[in-house]
Amino acid sequence: MIKDLLPPDMRCANDTVEMVIACCTEFIQLLSSESNEVATREGRSIIHPDHVMRALTELGFQEFVGEVNAALHTFKEETKTAHSRKADLRKTGAEQAGLTEEEQIALQQQMFAAARAQSMTTSEVAASMTASYDRMAMAAAAAAAAAGGGGGAGGAAGQAPGIAPGLAAPMPPLQGQVPLPDAAPPAEQ
């Protein structure tokens, strides 16, 4: 930091750098002590930014107050931005797409069924399992809708209710596997 503030043709001795660091440390300790006294006079156990501003004034450094206020404002804005970015990063793709919890569960069940179907040895067992999971997903979504969950009234044919079209596309076959034929919907009993 010292080198950044000096002109390019000027150098600073190591002893001088150490002395500047010692002065900065002493200044911070003095300001902290005075801020603590200001907070204690107010009956506070935590030092707040306004205590530091008053301490600067009491110590005779009024010209620093404006700069310190600007730095505090910048810090608060950067902190808000960082928190909102972190919150956005924690959202799942389904949350960012605006899916309800019921829709996410139905979509997850469809993906599990498709994965299991791909790993099955015979296409009949895979088709049966896929159809079974589709029926379970439709029943769960219908129950949620009947209970007022707002999961949606139903989607395209063969798709669980409440799932946005295109989100539950069949998964491509794994490398080296033969794709399974589309499962026919089970006959109503």
Backbone hydrogen bonds in HBPLUS format (Angstrom, degrees):
<---DONOR---> <-ACCEPTOR-->    atom                        ^
c    i                          cat <-CA-CA->   ^        H-A-AA   ^      H-
h    n   atom  resd res      DA  || num        DHA   H-A  angle D-A-AA Bond
n    s   type  num  typ     dist DA aas  dist angle  dist       angle   num
A0005-LEU N   A0001-MET O   3.30 MM   4  6.58 139.2  2.48 141.7 150.9     1
A0005-LEU N   A0002-ILE O   3.11 MM   3  5.31 133.0  2.34 100.7 112.9     2
A0006-LEU N   A0002-ILE O   3.22 MM   4  6.48 130.9  2.48 144.4 157.4     3
A0010-MET N   A0007-PRO O   3.08 MM   3  5.53 167.3  2.10 122.2 124.1     4
A0016-THR N   A0013-ALA O   3.05 MM   3  5.22 121.4  2.41  99.5 113.9     5
A0017-VAL N   A0013-ALA O   3.08 MM   4  6.48 154.7  2.15 151.2 158.4     6
A0018-GLU N   A0014-ASN O   2.97 MM   4  6.26 162.0  2.00 152.6 156.9     7
A0019-MET N   A0015-ASP O   2.95 MM   4  6.17 148.9  2.05 141.4 150.2     8
A0020-VAL N   A0016-THR O   2.93 MM   4  6.20 159.3  1.97 152.2 157.1     9
A0021-ILE N   A0017-VAL O   2.99 MM   4  6.24 159.0  2.04 150.2 156.0    10
A0022-ALA N   A0018-GLU O   2.95 MM   4  6.16 154.1  2.02 143.0 150.2    11
A0023-CYS N   A0019-MET O   2.90 MM   4  6.18 154.9  1.97 148.6 155.5    12
A0024-CYS N   A0020-VAL O   2.94 MM   4  6.19 158.2  1.98 149.7 155.4    13
A0025-THR N   A0021-ILE O   2.96 MM   4  6.18 159.6  2.00 149.3 154.8    14
A0026-GLU N   A0022-ALA O   2.96 MM   4  6.16 157.7  2.01 146.7 152.8    15
A0027-PHE N   A0023-CYS O   2.88 MM   4  6.11 156.3  1.94 149.6 156.1    16
A0028-ILE N   A0024-CYS O   2.97 MM   4  6.20 162.2  2.00 151.6 155.8    17
A0029-GLN N   A0025-THR O   2.99 MM   4  6.22 157.6  2.04 148.0 154.3    18
A0030-LEU N   A0026-GLU O   2.93 MM   4  6.13 158.5  1.98 148.9 154.8    19
A0031-LEU N   A0027-PHE O   2.89 MM   4  6.10 164.2  1.91 153.0 157.3    20
A0032-SER N   A0028-ILE O   2.86 MM   4  5.97 157.4  1.91 146.8 153.4    21
A0033-SER N   A0029-GLN O   2.94 MM   4  6.08 159.5  1.98 146.4 151.9    22
A0034-GLU N   A0030-LEU O   2.99 MM   4  6.21 164.7  2.01 151.0 154.9    23
A0035-SER N   A0031-LEU O   2.86 MM   4  5.97 156.3  1.92 146.3 153.5    24
A0036-ASN N   A0032-SER O   2.92 MM   4  6.07 151.4  2.00 145.0 152.6    25
A0037-GLU N   A0033-SER O   3.04 MM   4  6.37 150.5  2.13 144.2 152.0    26
A0038-VAL N   A0034-GLU O   2.98 MM   4  6.29 155.0  2.04 148.0 154.5    27
A0039-ALA N   A0035-SER O   2.97 MM   4  6.21 160.9  2.01 148.4 153.4    28
A0040-THR N   A0036-ASN O   2.86 MM   4  6.04 154.9  1.93 146.8 154.2    29
A0041-ARG N   A0037-GLU O   2.94 MM   4  6.14 155.4  2.00 148.2 153.9    30
A0042-GLU N   A0038-VAL O   3.31 MM   4  6.58 138.2  2.50 137.9 148.1    31
A0042-GLU N   A0039-ALA O   3.14 MM   3  5.20 129.9  2.40  95.4 108.6    32
A0044-ARG N   A0039-ALA O   2.88 MM   5  5.10 164.4  1.91 153.3 148.3    33
A0043-GLY N   A0040-THR O   2.94 MM   3  4.90 154.8  2.00 102.6 110.6    34
A0051-HIS N   A0048-HIS O   2.95 MM   3  5.35 135.6  2.15 110.5 122.8    35
A0052-VAL N   A0048-HIS O   3.37 MM   4  6.85 148.3  2.47 148.3 157.0    36
A0052-VAL N   A0049-PRO O   3.09 MM   3  5.17 119.9  2.46  97.0 111.5    37
A0053-MET N   A0049-PRO O   3.03 MM   4  6.41 154.5  2.10 150.3 157.6    38
A0054-ARG N   A0050-ASP O   3.06 MM   4  6.24 161.1  2.10 142.8 147.1    39
A0055-ALA N   A0051-HIS O   2.92 MM   4  6.09 150.1  2.01 141.1 150.1    40
A0056-LEU N   A0052-VAL O   2.91 MM   4  6.18 154.0  1.98 148.5 154.7    41
A0057-THR N   A0053-MET O   3.12 MM   4  6.44 158.1  2.17 146.7 152.1    42
A0058-GLU N   A0054-ARG O   2.86 MM   4  6.12 162.5  1.89 151.8 156.7    43
A0059-LEU N   A0055-ALA O   2.92 MM   4  6.05 143.9  2.05 145.6 154.9    44
A0061-PHE N   A0056-LEU O   2.77 MM   5  5.02 159.7  1.82 161.1 154.0    45
A0060-GLY N   A0057-THR O   3.08 MM   3  5.16 155.0  2.14 103.2 111.0    46
A0064-PHE N   A0061-PHE O   3.05 MM   3  5.70 161.1  2.08 118.8 124.6    47
A0065-VAL N   A0062-GLN O   3.15 MM   3  5.49 152.7  2.23 110.6 118.2    48
A0068-VAL N   A0064-PHE O   2.89 MM   4  6.06 158.4  1.93 159.2 166.2    49
A0069-ASN N   A0065-VAL O   2.89 MM   4  6.09 157.1  1.94 151.2 157.5    50
A0070-ALA N   A0066-GLY O   3.03 MM   4  6.27 156.1  2.09 145.3 151.4    51
A0071-ALA N   A0067-GLU O   2.97 MM   4  6.23 155.9  2.03 144.6 151.2    52
A0072-LEU N   A0068-VAL O   2.90 MM   4  6.13 151.5  1.98 146.6 154.6    53
A0073-HIS N   A0069-ASN O   2.96 MM   4  6.23 158.7  2.01 150.0 155.1    54
A0074-THR N   A0070-ALA O   2.97 MM   4  6.21 162.7  2.00 150.1 154.7    55
A0075-PHE N   A0071-ALA O   2.93 MM   4  6.09 157.9  1.98 145.5 151.7    56
A0076-LYS N   A0072-LEU O   2.99 MM   4  6.25 158.7  2.04 150.2 155.3    57
A0077-GLU N   A0073-HIS O   3.06 MM   4  6.32 160.3  2.10 151.7 156.5    58
A0078-GLU N   A0074-THR O   2.97 MM   4  6.18 162.3  2.00 153.2 158.0    59
A0079-THR N   A0075-PHE O   2.94 MM   4  6.11 152.2  2.01 147.8 155.6    60
A0080-LYS N   A0076-LYS O   3.03 MM   4  6.27 157.5  2.08 148.0 153.3    61
A0081-THR N   A0077-GLU O   3.07 MM   4  6.29 165.5  2.09 150.8 154.4    62
A0082-ALA N   A0078-GLU O   2.93 MM   4  6.09 158.2  1.98 146.0 152.2    63
A0083-HIS N   A0079-THR O   2.96 MM   4  6.14 158.2  2.01 149.2 154.7    64
A0084-SER N   A0080-LYS O   3.04 MM   4  6.29 159.5  2.09 151.5 156.7    65
A0085-ARG N   A0081-THR O   2.99 MM   4  6.19 155.3  2.05 148.2 155.1    66
A0086-LYS N   A0082-ALA O   2.99 MM   4  6.18 156.9  2.04 146.8 152.9    67
A0087-ALA N   A0083-HIS O   2.99 MM   4  6.18 155.4  2.06 145.8 152.5    68
A0088-ASP N   A0084-SER O   3.01 MM   4  6.22 153.1  2.08 143.5 150.3    69
A0089-LEU N   A0085-ARG O   3.01 MM   4  6.25 148.9  2.11 144.4 152.9    70
A0090-ARG N   A0086-LYS O   3.12 MM   4  6.36 137.5  2.31 142.3 152.7    71
A0091-LYS N   A0088-ASP O   3.31 MM   3  5.45 150.4  2.40 100.6 108.9    72
A0096-GLN N   A0092-THR O   2.98 MM   4  6.25 157.1  2.04 150.6 157.1    73
A0097-ALA N   A0093-GLY O   2.93 MM   4  6.13 137.0  2.12 138.1 149.9    74
A0099-LEU N   A0094-ALA O   3.07 MM   5  5.55 169.1  2.08 158.9 156.0    75
A0098-GLY N   A0095-GLU O   3.08 MM   3  5.02 148.5  2.19  96.7 106.4    76
A0104-GLN N   A0100-THR O   2.94 MM   4  6.23 153.3  2.02 149.0 156.8    77
A0105-ILE N   A0101-GLU O   2.94 MM   4  6.20 155.8  2.00 149.0 155.2    78
A0106-ALA N   A0102-GLU O   2.97 MM   4  6.20 164.4  1.99 149.9 154.0    79
A0107-LEU N   A0103-GLU O   2.93 MM   4  6.06 158.7  1.97 145.9 152.1    80
A0108-GLN N   A0104-GLN O   2.89 MM   4  6.06 154.9  1.95 145.3 152.4    81
A0109-GLN N   A0105-ILE O   2.92 MM   4  6.18 158.5  1.97 151.6 157.1    82
A0110-GLN N   A0106-ALA O   3.00 MM   4  6.26 154.1  2.07 145.9 152.8    83
A0111-MET N   A0107-LEU O   2.98 MM   4  6.26 155.4  2.04 147.6 154.3    84
A0112-PHE N   A0108-GLN O   2.89 MM   4  6.17 157.2  1.95 152.4 158.7    85
A0113-ALA N   A0109-GLN O   2.94 MM   4  6.12 160.3  1.98 147.5 152.9    86
A0114-ALA N   A0110-GLN O   2.94 MM   4  6.17 158.2  1.99 147.7 153.6    87
A0115-ALA N   A0111-MET O   2.95 MM   4  6.15 155.2  2.01 145.8 152.6    88
A0116-ARG N   A0112-PHE O   2.86 MM   4  6.11 162.3  1.89 153.4 158.4    89
A0117-ALA N   A0113-ALA O   2.84 MM   4  5.96 156.4  1.90 146.5 153.8    90
A0118-GLN N   A0114-ALA O   3.04 MM   4  6.24 146.9  2.15 141.4 149.2    91
A0119-SER N   A0115-ALA O   3.24 MM   4  6.50 138.7  2.42 139.3 149.6    92
A0119-SER N   A0116-ARG O   3.08 MM   3  5.19 128.8  2.36  96.8 110.5    93
A0120-MET N   A0117-ALA O   3.40 MM   3  5.31 154.1  2.47  97.0 104.3    94
A0126-ALA N   A0122-THR O   3.19 MM   4  6.39 162.7  2.23 147.4 152.7    95
A0127-ALA N   A0123-SER O   2.87 MM   4  5.94 159.7  1.91 143.5 149.0    96
A0128-SER N   A0124-GLU O   2.94 MM   4  6.10 157.7  1.99 145.6 152.0    97
A0129-MET N   A0125-VAL O   2.90 MM   4  6.12 159.7  1.94 149.9 155.1    98
A0130-THR N   A0126-ALA O   2.91 MM   4  6.08 164.0  1.93 153.0 157.4    99
A0131-ALA N   A0127-ALA O   2.97 MM   4  6.09 163.6  2.00 147.7 152.3   100
A0132-SER N   A0128-SER O   2.94 MM   4  6.11 152.7  2.01 143.6 151.7   101
A0133-TYR N   A0129-MET O   2.94 MM   4  6.21 161.7  1.98 153.8 157.4   102
A0134-ASP N   A0130-THR O   2.90 MM   4  6.11 153.4  1.97 148.0 156.1   103
A0135-ARG N   A0131-ALA O   2.93 MM   4  6.17 154.7  1.99 147.3 153.7   104
A0136-MET N   A0132-SER O   2.98 MM   4  6.29 155.6  2.04 145.7 152.7   105
A0137-ALA N   A0133-TYR O   2.85 MM   4  6.05 157.2  1.90 148.7 154.7   106
A0138-MET N   A0134-ASP O   2.92 MM   4  6.13 158.6  1.97 148.0 153.6   107
A0139-ALA N   A0135-ARG O   2.89 MM   4  6.07 155.5  1.96 147.3 154.4   108
A0140-ALA N   A0136-MET O   2.89 MM   4  6.06 158.6  1.93 148.7 154.5   109
A0141-ALA N   A0137-ALA O   2.93 MM   4  6.10 159.8  1.98 147.2 152.8   110
A0142-ALA N   A0138-MET O   2.86 MM   4  5.95 154.7  1.92 143.1 150.8   111
A0143-ALA N   A0139-ALA O   2.87 MM   4  6.01 154.3  1.93 144.8 151.9   112
A0144-ALA N   A0140-ALA O   2.94 MM   4  6.13 153.6  2.01 142.7 150.1   113
A0145-ALA N   A0141-ALA O   2.85 MM   4  6.06 156.3  1.91 146.6 153.2   114
A0146-ALA N   A0142-ALA O   2.84 MM   4  6.01 155.6  1.90 146.1 153.0   115
A0147-ALA N   A0143-ALA O   2.92 MM   4  6.06 140.6  2.08 139.0 149.6   116
A0149-GLY N   A0144-ALA O   2.59 MM   5  4.81 153.7  1.65 162.2 153.7   117
A0148-GLY N   A0145-ALA O   3.11 MM   3  5.12 157.2  2.16 101.3 107.4   118
A0159-GLN N   A0156-ALA O   3.05 MM   3  5.46 142.7  2.19 141.7 138.7   119
A0163-ILE N   A0160-ALA O   3.44 MM   3  6.08 158.1  2.50 136.5 136.1   120
A0167-LEU N   A0164-ALA O   3.19 MM   3  5.87 164.8  2.22 140.9 142.7   121
A0177-GLN N   A0174-LEU O   3.00 MM   3  5.54 159.1  2.04 142.4 140.7   122
